[in-house]
Amino acid sequence: MDNYVQLSYVLLAVLVLGTLACLPFYGWNVIKLIRSDLFVKCIMWIPIYLVFTLIVFSPYYTGVIAVFLTIAIGSLEFHRQTRKRTTKRAIGYLLLFIVMALCMAGLFIVLPYNFRPVVVAVGISSAMSDVFAFFSDKFLGSYKLPKWISPDKSWQGVIGQIIGGTVGMLIVIVAYQSSVPLTLAFGVIIGCASALGDIANSIAKRSLKIKDWSHAIPGHGGFLDRFSSLMAAFAVAFLIIV
């Protein structure tokens, strides 16, 4: 529990620093930042983290139920966006998302309780990869990905995701003081997986010409948006561990 509290303090500090790093986008105007959608996105990381860790440290069936709820809500988002038109890429992504989510459920089942910090590590590493991707895109994103993938994302963002996954894993390693078997190489893998999950989501949305699957999570889009990279990270973690 002490390690969890220590980790929470570190992540809170990262959240504050990350929010302050958004100031240049708003001409260093704090009030303008606070009123923005980006600030809502930053603040929403707190309940996302709390709900995630609550699920992780609950009995394994709680995580399994949460996964199936995510699949159900994601499928509903998909249905609403494809009632009039769908594409093979979009359908393929939904099927991929479901398979990846089932892998996450598998982690809750196969991992003993004292290895739950591994699940936390994967989640935080994946979340940090998204954060690094955002800033890499904003500050360094000059080399864009092909438009059929995304009109806004860049190669620098992809590299940022890999670096962010590694940094996230490093934070967890320091917080848990080697009480669980985690390595920086694992963080690199999680960063790569997160990037691939994010790209798959972007390809599906691009094929449907939509920006977000829904507005279920303020500032983050829908469940398919928020958990695309996370589910990919858990799927890879499941394959490695099992």
Secondary structure, 3 states (H helix, E strand, C coil): CHHHHHHHHHHHHHHHHHHHCCHHHHCCCHHHHHCCHHHHHHHHHHHHHHHHHHHHCCCHHHHHHHHHHHHHHHHHHHHHHCCCCCCHHHHHHHHHHHHHHHHHHHHHHHCCHHHHHHHHHHHHHHHHHHHHHHHHHHHHCCCECCCCCCCCCEHHHHHHHHHHHHHHHHHHHHHHCCCCCCCHHHHHHHHHHHHHHHHHHHHHHHHHCCCCCCCCECCCECHHHHCHHHHHHHHHHHHHHC
